[in-house]
Amino acid sequence: MHVRLARPRGFCAGVERAIEIVERALDLYGPPVYVRHEIVHNRHVVDSLRAKGAVFVEELEEIPDGAVTVFSAHGVSQAVEDEAQRRDLPVIDATCPLVSKVHTEGRNHARKGREVILIGHAGHPEVEGTQGRIPGGVHLVSRTEDVPDVEVRDPKKVAYVTQTTLSVDDTRDVIDALQMRFPGIVGLDVKDICYATQNRQQAVRNLAAQVDMLLVVGSRNSSNSNRLREIGAEMGVPSFLIDDASALDPAWLEGIATVGITAGASAPEELVQELIARLGEFGDVTMEELPGTEEHTQFKLPRELGRASASAGNF
């Protein structure tokens, strides 16, 4: 069996930053550190941090007074931030800077009197956070079929923002439909959507064209991981989203000579290596990593950690 690995795959800079924030907070302040929502959408990452003393909650009311609190990489609404301030919780914000960029963009449009349309999936934590960050609210659309139902006060004063982890192609289609409906609509070009989403989707397209089967390592509640699997399926390749090596069904390997492997932006590389080892249990495996975009993006840690680190002398 021959294994081809997508490049890039796995952790993006926003995920690496979010995990490091929780780990540093635990080192500096000691457990427990409370995290609102899963820090990133991966069970293995969450379980690892939980074992170190992180406590994951859905709402602020579950956090004791005075406890160190981390907002997840997906971002939170203004109401959540206001409630944390009202309770005087010591907050460290792990929101991905690219998500924060979407929040800023949406607020700028609202200040200029534009109604904002958010392209995203209802119920996703990032979407809920963005909806709660833009004054006056937003119109949510997920598909091109949703666009005709959007009603605005002034069709000449409309803008759009997007969920960062959406498919670039699907987003482009929705933007095209919005531009047809509202010719004066303004918003970021599709190329300005999250770099990691674009790079991983392009890598999986290249990979799927060269393999008999595609395995995507990632969690079921990870939007970007689901989309990687969908891209493979759309290209006519049997494609499976799995949490880890234990979820591999040996029946999938019948008649398969070349397996492609990639990982969602919140899946650790160790899970990919464990999957390769698992494949090796069924026969000799040769492996290659396909060429792809080199990622060098790094995001700074929040000022709170920098100040605390300096005073503690730990970093």
Contacts in CASP RR format, 6 or more apart in sequence:
PFRMAT RR
TARGET T0000
AUTHOR 0000-0000-0000
METHOD contacts of the structure
MODEL  1
MHVRLARPRGFCAGVERAIEIVERALDLYGPPVYVRHEIVHNRHVVDSLR
AKGAVFVEELEEIPDGAVTVFSAHGVSQAVEDEAQRRDLPVIDATCPLVS
KVHTEGRNHARKGREVILIGHAGHPEVEGTQGRIPGGVHLVSRTEDVPDV
EVRDPKKVAYVTQTTLSVDDTRDVIDALQMRFPGIVGLDVKDICYATQNR
QQAVRNLAAQVDMLLVVGSRNSSNSNRLREIGAEMGVPSFLIDDASALDP
AWLEGIATVGITAGASAPEELVQELIARLGEFGDVTMEELPGTEEHTQFK
LPRELGRASASAGNF
1 253 0 8 1.000
1 256 0 8 1.000
1 257 0 8 1.000
1 258 0 8 1.000
1 259 0 8 1.000
1 279 0 8 1.000
1 280 0 8 1.000
1 282 0 8 1.000
1 283 0 8 1.000
1 284 0 8 1.000
1 285 0 8 1.000
1 286 0 8 1.000
2 257 0 8 1.000
2 258 0 8 1.000
2 259 0 8 1.000
2 285 0 8 1.000
2 286 0 8 1.000
2 287 0 8 1.000
2 288 0 8 1.000
3 258 0 8 1.000
3 259 0 8 1.000
3 260 0 8 1.000
3 261 0 8 1.000
3 276 0 8 1.000
3 279 0 8 1.000
3 285 0 8 1.000
3 286 0 8 1.000
3 287 0 8 1.000
3 288 0 8 1.000
4 207 0 8 1.000
4 210 0 8 1.000
4 211 0 8 1.000
4 258 0 8 1.000
4 259 0 8 1.000
4 260 0 8 1.000
4 261 0 8 1.000
4 287 0 8 1.000
4 288 0 8 1.000
4 289 0 8 1.000
4 290 0 8 1.000
5 207 0 8 1.000
5 260 0 8 1.000
5 261 0 8 1.000
5 262 0 8 1.000
5 272 0 8 1.000
5 287 0 8 1.000
5 288 0 8 1.000
5 289 0 8 1.000
5 290 0 8 1.000
6 200 0 8 1.000
6 203 0 8 1.000
6 204 0 8 1.000
6 206 0 8 1.000
6 207 0 8 1.000
6 260 0 8 1.000
6 261 0 8 1.000
6 262 0 8 1.000
6 263 0 8 1.000
6 290 0 8 1.000
7 203 0 8 1.000
7 289 0 8 1.000
7 290 0 8 1.000
7 291 0 8 1.000
7 292 0 8 1.000
7 293 0 8 1.000
8 196 0 8 1.000
8 199 0 8 1.000
8 200 0 8 1.000
8 203 0 8 1.000
8 292 0 8 1.000
8 293 0 8 1.000
8 294 0 8 1.000
8 295 0 8 1.000
9 200 0 8 1.000
9 203 0 8 1.000
9 261 0 8 1.000
9 262 0 8 1.000
9 263 0 8 1.000
9 264 0 8 1.000
9 267 0 8 1.000
9 269 0 8 1.000
9 272 0 8 1.000
10 200 0 8 1.000
10 217 0 8 1.000
10 262 0 8 1.000
10 263 0 8 1.000
10 264 0 8 1.000
10 265 0 8 1.000
10 266 0 8 1.000
10 267 0 8 1.000
10 268 0 8 1.000
10 269 0 8 1.000
10 272 0 8 1.000
11 265 0 8 1.000
11 266 0 8 1.000
11 267 0 8 1.000
11 268 0 8 1.000
11 269 0 8 1.000
12 194 0 8 1.000
12 195 0 8 1.000
12 196 0 8 1.000
12 200 0 8 1.000
12 265 0 8 1.000
12 295 0 8 1.000
12 297 0 8 1.000
13 196 0 8 1.000
13 295 0 8 1.000
13 297 0 8 1.000
13 298 0 8 1.000
13 299 0 8 1.000
14 73 0 8 1.000
14 96 0 8 1.000
14 97 0 8 1.000
14 98 0 8 1.000
14 196 0 8 1.000
14 299 0 8 1.000
15 40 0 8 1.000
15 73 0 8 1.000
15 96 0 8 1.000
15 265 0 8 1.000
15 266 0 8 1.000
17 73 0 8 1.000
17 94 0 8 1.000
17 96 0 8 1.000
17 97 0 8 1.000
17 298 0 8 1.000
17 299 0 8 1.000
17 301 0 8 1.000
18 39 0 8 1.000
18 40 0 8 1.000
18 72 0 8 1.000
18 73 0 8 1.000
18 94 0 8 1.000
18 96 0 8 1.000
19 39 0 8 1.000
19 40 0 8 1.000
19 45 0 8 1.000
19 49 0 8 1.000
20 301 0 8 1.000
21 70 0 8 1.000
21 92 0 8 1.000
21 94 0 8 1.000
21 301 0 8 1.000
21 302 0 8 1.000
21 305 0 8 1.000
22 33 0 8 1.000
22 35 0 8 1.000
22 39 0 8 1.000
22 49 0 8 1.000
22 54 0 8 1.000
22 70 0 8 1.000
22 94 0 8 1.000
23 49 0 8 1.000
23 52 0 8 1.000
24 301 0 8 1.000
24 305 0 8 1.000
24 309 0 8 1.000
24 315 0 8 1.000
25 33 0 8 1.000
25 68 0 8 1.000
25 70 0 8 1.000
25 92 0 8 1.000
25 305 0 8 1.000
26 33 0 8 1.000
26 49 0 8 1.000
26 52 0 8 1.000
26 53 0 8 1.000
26 54 0 8 1.000
27 314 0 8 1.000
28 305 0 8 1.000
28 308 0 8 1.000
28 309 0 8 1.000
28 312 0 8 1.000
28 314 0 8 1.000
29 68 0 8 1.000
29 308 0 8 1.000
30 53 0 8 1.000
31 52 0 8 1.000
31 53 0 8 1.000
31 54 0 8 1.000
31 55 0 8 1.000
32 53 0 8 1.000
32 54 0 8 1.000
32 55 0 8 1.000
32 67 0 8 1.000
33 53 0 8 1.000
33 54 0 8 1.000
33 55 0 8 1.000
33 67 0 8 1.000
33 68 0 8 1.000
33 69 0 8 1.000
33 70 0 8 1.000
34 54 0 8 1.000
34 55 0 8 1.000
34 56 0 8 1.000
34 57 0 8 1.000
34 62 0 8 1.000
34 63 0 8 1.000
34 64 0 8 1.000
34 67 0 8 1.000
34 68 0 8 1.000
34 69 0 8 1.000
34 70 0 8 1.000
35 49 0 8 1.000
35 54 0 8 1.000
35 55 0 8 1.000
35 56 0 8 1.000
35 57 0 8 1.000
35 69 0 8 1.000
35 70 0 8 1.000
35 72 0 8 1.000
36 57 0 8 1.000
36 58 0 8 1.000
36 59 0 8 1.000
36 60 0 8 1.000
36 63 0 8 1.000
36 69 0 8 1.000
36 70 0 8 1.000
36 71 0 8 1.000
36 72 0 8 1.000
36 76 0 8 1.000
36 80 0 8 1.000
37 56 0 8 1.000
37 57 0 8 1.000
37 58 0 8 1.000
37 72 0 8 1.000
37 74 0 8 1.000
37 125 0 8 1.000
38 46 0 8 1.000
38 56 0 8 1.000
38 72 0 8 1.000
39 45 0 8 1.000
39 46 0 8 1.000
39 49 0 8 1.000
39 54 0 8 1.000
39 56 0 8 1.000
39 70 0 8 1.000
39 72 0 8 1.000
39 73 0 8 1.000
39 94 0 8 1.000
40 46 0 8 1.000
40 72 0 8 1.000
40 73 0 8 1.000
40 266 0 8 1.000
41 219 0 8 1.000
41 221 0 8 1.000
41 222 0 8 1.000
41 223 0 8 1.000
41 225 0 8 1.000
41 266 0 8 1.000
42 218 0 8 1.000
42 219 0 8 1.000
42 222 0 8 1.000
42 266 0 8 1.000
42 267 0 8 1.000
42 268 0 8 1.000
43 219 0 8 1.000
43 243 0 8 1.000
44 243 0 8 1.000
44 244 0 8 1.000
44 267 0 8 1.000
44 268 0 8 1.000
44 271 0 8 1.000
45 266 0 8 1.000
45 268 0 8 1.000
46 54 0 8 1.000
46 56 0 8 1.000
50 56 0 8 1.000
54 70 0 8 1.000
57 63 0 8 1.000
60 69 0 8 1.000
60 80 0 8 1.000
60 83 0 8 1.000
60 84 0 8 1.000
60 87 0 8 1.000
60 89 0 8 1.000
63 69 0 8 1.000
63 89 0 8 1.000
65 87 0 8 1.000
65 88 0 8 1.000
65 89 0 8 1.000
66 87 0 8 1.000
66 88 0 8 1.000
66 89 0 8 1.000
66 90 0 8 1.000
67 89 0 8 1.000
67 90 0 8 1.000
68 90 0 8 1.000
68 92 0 8 1.000
69 84 0 8 1.000
69 89 0 8 1.000
69 90 0 8 1.000
69 91 0 8 1.000
69 92 0 8 1.000
70 91 0 8 1.000
70 92 0 8 1.000
70 93 0 8 1.000
70 94 0 8 1.000
71 80 0 8 1.000
71 81 0 8 1.000
71 91 0 8 1.000
71 92 0 8 1.000
71 93 0 8 1.000
71 94 0 8 1.000
71 95 0 8 1.000
72 94 0 8 1.000
72 95 0 8 1.000
72 125 0 8 1.000
73 94 0 8 1.000
73 95 0 8 1.000
73 96 0 8 1.000
73 99 0 8 1.000
74 95 0 8 1.000
74 96 0 8 1.000
74 99 0 8 1.000
74 124 0 8 1.000
74 125 0 8 1.000
74 126 0 8 1.000
74 129 0 8 1.000
75 93 0 8 1.000
75 95 0 8 1.000
75 96 0 8 1.000
75 99 0 8 1.000
75 100 0 8 1.000
75 103 0 8 1.000
75 125 0 8 1.000
75 126 0 8 1.000
75 129 0 8 1.000
76 95 0 8 1.000
76 129 0 8 1.000
77 128 0 8 1.000
77 129 0 8 1.000
77 131 0 8 1.000
77 132 0 8 1.000
77 133 0 8 1.000
78 132 0 8 1.000
78 133 0 8 1.000
79 132 0 8 1.000
80 129 0 8 1.000
81 91 0 8 1.000
84 91 0 8 1.000
85 91 0 8 1.000
90 304 0 8 1.000
91 304 0 8 1.000
92 302 0 8 1.000
92 304 0 8 1.000
92 305 0 8 1.000
93 302 0 8 1.000
94 302 0 8 1.000
96 164 0 8 1.000
96 299 0 8 1.000
97 299 0 8 1.000
98 164 0 8 1.000
98 194 0 8 1.000
98 195 0 8 1.000
99 126 0 8 1.000
99 130 0 8 1.000
99 164 0 8 1.000
102 130 0 8 1.000
102 161 0 8 1.000
102 162 0 8 1.000
102 163 0 8 1.000
102 164 0 8 1.000
103 129 0 8 1.000
103 130 0 8 1.000
103 133 0 8 1.000
103 134 0 8 1.000
105 161 0 8 1.000
105 187 0 8 1.000
105 188 0 8 1.000
106 116 0 8 1.000
106 130 0 8 1.000
106 133 0 8 1.000
106 134 0 8 1.000
106 159 0 8 1.000
106 161 0 8 1.000
107 133 0 8 1.000
107 134 0 8 1.000
107 135 0 8 1.000
109 116 0 8 1.000
109 134 0 8 1.000
109 159 0 8 1.000
109 161 0 8 1.000
109 186 0 8 1.000
109 187 0 8 1.000
110 116 0 8 1.000
110 134 0 8 1.000
110 135 0 8 1.000
110 136 0 8 1.000
110 137 0 8 1.000
111 135 0 8 1.000
112 157 0 8 1.000
113 157 0 8 1.000
114 157 0 8 1.000
114 158 0 8 1.000
114 159 0 8 1.000
114 186 0 8 1.000
115 139 0 8 1.000
115 152 0 8 1.000
115 153 0 8 1.000
115 154 0 8 1.000
115 157 0 8 1.000
115 158 0 8 1.000
115 159 0 8 1.000
116 134 0 8 1.000
116 137 0 8 1.000
116 138 0 8 1.000
116 139 0 8 1.000
116 158 0 8 1.000
116 159 0 8 1.000
116 160 0 8 1.000
116 161 0 8 1.000
117 138 0 8 1.000
117 139 0 8 1.000
117 140 0 8 1.000
117 141 0 8 1.000
117 150 0 8 1.000
117 158 0 8 1.000
117 159 0 8 1.000
117 160 0 8 1.000
117 161 0 8 1.000
117 178 0 8 1.000
117 185 0 8 1.000
118 127 0 8 1.000
118 130 0 8 1.000
118 131 0 8 1.000
118 134 0 8 1.000
118 138 0 8 1.000
118 139 0 8 1.000
118 140 0 8 1.000
118 141 0 8 1.000
118 160 0 8 1.000
118 161 0 8 1.000
118 162 0 8 1.000
118 163 0 8 1.000
119 141 0 8 1.000
119 142 0 8 1.000
119 160 0 8 1.000
119 161 0 8 1.000
119 162 0 8 1.000
119 163 0 8 1.000
119 166 0 8 1.000
119 171 0 8 1.000
119 174 0 8 1.000
119 175 0 8 1.000
120 127 0 8 1.000
120 140 0 8 1.000
120 141 0 8 1.000
120 142 0 8 1.000
120 162 0 8 1.000
120 163 0 8 1.000
120 166 0 8 1.000
121 127 0 8 1.000
121 142 0 8 1.000
121 163 0 8 1.000
121 166 0 8 1.000
121 223 0 8 1.000
122 140 0 8 1.000
122 142 0 8 1.000
124 163 0 8 1.000
124 223 0 8 1.000
126 163 0 8 1.000
126 164 0 8 1.000
126 165 0 8 1.000
127 140 0 8 1.000
127 163 0 8 1.000
130 138 0 8 1.000
130 161 0 8 1.000
130 163 0 8 1.000
131 137 0 8 1.000
131 138 0 8 1.000
131 140 0 8 1.000
134 161 0 8 1.000
138 161 0 8 1.000
139 150 0 8 1.000
139 152 0 8 1.000
140 146 0 8 1.000
141 147 0 8 1.000
141 150 0 8 1.000
141 174 0 8 1.000
141 178 0 8 1.000
142 174 0 8 1.000
143 170 0 8 1.000
143 174 0 8 1.000
144 173 0 8 1.000
144 174 0 8 1.000
144 176 0 8 1.000
144 177 0 8 1.000
146 174 0 8 1.000
147 174 0 8 1.000
147 177 0 8 1.000
147 178 0 8 1.000
147 181 0 8 1.000
148 181 0 8 1.000
150 178 0 8 1.000
150 181 0 8 1.000
152 158 0 8 1.000
152 182 0 8 1.000
155 181 0 8 1.000
155 182 0 8 1.000
155 184 0 8 1.000
156 182 0 8 1.000
156 184 0 8 1.000
158 178 0 8 1.000
158 182 0 8 1.000
158 184 0 8 1.000
158 185 0 8 1.000
158 186 0 8 1.000
159 185 0 8 1.000
159 186 0 8 1.000
159 187 0 8 1.000
160 175 0 8 1.000
160 178 0 8 1.000
160 185 0 8 1.000
160 186 0 8 1.000
160 187 0 8 1.000
161 187 0 8 1.000
161 188 0 8 1.000
162 171 0 8 1.000
162 188 0 8 1.000
162 193 0 8 1.000
163 223 0 8 1.000
164 193 0 8 1.000
164 194 0 8 1.000
164 197 0 8 1.000
165 194 0 8 1.000
165 197 0 8 1.000
165 222 0 8 1.000
165 223 0 8 1.000
165 224 0 8 1.000
165 227 0 8 1.000
165 265 0 8 1.000
166 193 0 8 1.000
166 197 0 8 1.000
166 223 0 8 1.000
166 227 0 8 1.000
167 197 0 8 1.000
167 201 0 8 1.000
167 227 0 8 1.000
167 230 0 8 1.000
167 231 0 8 1.000
168 190 0 8 1.000
168 193 0 8 1.000
168 197 0 8 1.000
168 198 0 8 1.000
168 201 0 8 1.000
169 201 0 8 1.000
171 190 0 8 1.000
171 193 0 8 1.000
172 190 0 8 1.000
175 190 0 8 1.000
178 185 0 8 1.000
179 185 0 8 1.000
191 198 0 8 1.000
195 295 0 8 1.000
195 297 0 8 1.000
196 224 0 8 1.000
196 265 0 8 1.000
196 295 0 8 1.000
196 297 0 8 1.000
197 224 0 8 1.000
197 227 0 8 1.000
197 265 0 8 1.000
199 292 0 8 1.000
199 293 0 8 1.000
199 295 0 8 1.000
200 224 0 8 1.000
200 228 0 8 1.000
200 262 0 8 1.000
200 264 0 8 1.000
200 265 0 8 1.000
201 227 0 8 1.000
201 228 0 8 1.000
201 231 0 8 1.000
202 293 0 8 1.000
203 262 0 8 1.000
203 290 0 8 1.000
203 292 0 8 1.000
203 293 0 8 1.000
204 214 0 8 1.000
204 216 0 8 1.000
204 228 0 8 1.000
204 231 0 8 1.000
204 232 0 8 1.000
204 262 0 8 1.000
205 231 0 8 1.000
205 232 0 8 1.000
205 235 0 8 1.000
206 290 0 8 1.000
206 292 0 8 1.000
207 214 0 8 1.000
207 260 0 8 1.000
207 262 0 8 1.000
207 290 0 8 1.000
208 214 0 8 1.000
208 231 0 8 1.000
208 232 0 8 1.000
208 235 0 8 1.000
208 236 0 8 1.000
208 237 0 8 1.000
208 239 0 8 1.000
208 260 0 8 1.000
209 235 0 8 1.000
210 258 0 8 1.000
210 260 0 8 1.000
210 290 0 8 1.000
211 237 0 8 1.000
211 258 0 8 1.000
211 259 0 8 1.000
211 260 0 8 1.000
212 237 0 8 1.000
212 238 0 8 1.000
212 255 0 8 1.000
212 256 0 8 1.000
212 257 0 8 1.000
212 258 0 8 1.000
212 259 0 8 1.000
213 237 0 8 1.000
213 238 0 8 1.000
213 239 0 8 1.000
213 240 0 8 1.000
213 252 0 8 1.000
213 253 0 8 1.000
213 256 0 8 1.000
213 258 0 8 1.000
213 259 0 8 1.000
213 260 0 8 1.000
214 229 0 8 1.000
214 232 0 8 1.000
214 237 0 8 1.000
214 238 0 8 1.000
214 239 0 8 1.000
214 240 0 8 1.000
214 259 0 8 1.000
214 260 0 8 1.000
214 261 0 8 1.000
214 262 0 8 1.000
215 239 0 8 1.000
215 240 0 8 1.000
215 242 0 8 1.000
215 248 0 8 1.000
215 259 0 8 1.000
215 260 0 8 1.000
215 261 0 8 1.000
215 262 0 8 1.000
215 275 0 8 1.000
216 225 0 8 1.000
216 228 0 8 1.000
216 229 0 8 1.000
216 239 0 8 1.000
216 240 0 8 1.000
216 241 0 8 1.000
216 242 0 8 1.000
216 261 0 8 1.000
216 262 0 8 1.000
216 263 0 8 1.000
216 264 0 8 1.000
217 225 0 8 1.000
217 242 0 8 1.000
217 243 0 8 1.000
217 244 0 8 1.000
217 261 0 8 1.000
217 262 0 8 1.000
217 263 0 8 1.000
217 264 0 8 1.000
217 267 0 8 1.000
217 271 0 8 1.000
217 272 0 8 1.000
217 275 0 8 1.000
218 225 0 8 1.000
218 241 0 8 1.000
218 242 0 8 1.000
218 243 0 8 1.000
218 263 0 8 1.000
218 264 0 8 1.000
218 266 0 8 1.000
218 267 0 8 1.000
218 271 0 8 1.000
219 225 0 8 1.000
219 243 0 8 1.000
219 266 0 8 1.000
219 267 0 8 1.000
220 226 0 8 1.000
220 241 0 8 1.000
220 243 0 8 1.000
222 264 0 8 1.000
222 265 0 8 1.000
222 266 0 8 1.000
222 267 0 8 1.000
224 264 0 8 1.000
224 265 0 8 1.000
224 266 0 8 1.000
225 241 0 8 1.000
225 263 0 8 1.000
225 264 0 8 1.000
225 265 0 8 1.000
225 266 0 8 1.000
225 267 0 8 1.000
226 241 0 8 1.000
228 241 0 8 1.000
228 262 0 8 1.000
228 264 0 8 1.000
229 239 0 8 1.000
229 240 0 8 1.000
229 241 0 8 1.000
230 239 0 8 1.000
231 239 0 8 1.000
232 239 0 8 1.000
233 239 0 8 1.000
238 252 0 8 1.000
240 249 0 8 1.000
240 252 0 8 1.000
242 248 0 8 1.000
242 275 0 8 1.000
244 271 0 8 1.000
244 274 0 8 1.000
244 275 0 8 1.000
245 271 0 8 1.000
245 274 0 8 1.000
245 275 0 8 1.000
245 277 0 8 1.000
245 278 0 8 1.000
246 278 0 8 1.000
248 275 0 8 1.000
248 278 0 8 1.000
248 279 0 8 1.000
250 282 0 8 1.000
253 259 0 8 1.000
253 279 0 8 1.000
253 282 0 8 1.000
259 279 0 8 1.000
261 272 0 8 1.000
261 275 0 8 1.000
261 276 0 8 1.000
263 269 0 8 1.000
263 271 0 8 1.000
263 272 0 8 1.000
276 285 0 8 1.000
276 287 0 8 1.000
279 285 0 8 1.000
306 315 0 8 1.000
309 315 0 8 1.000
END
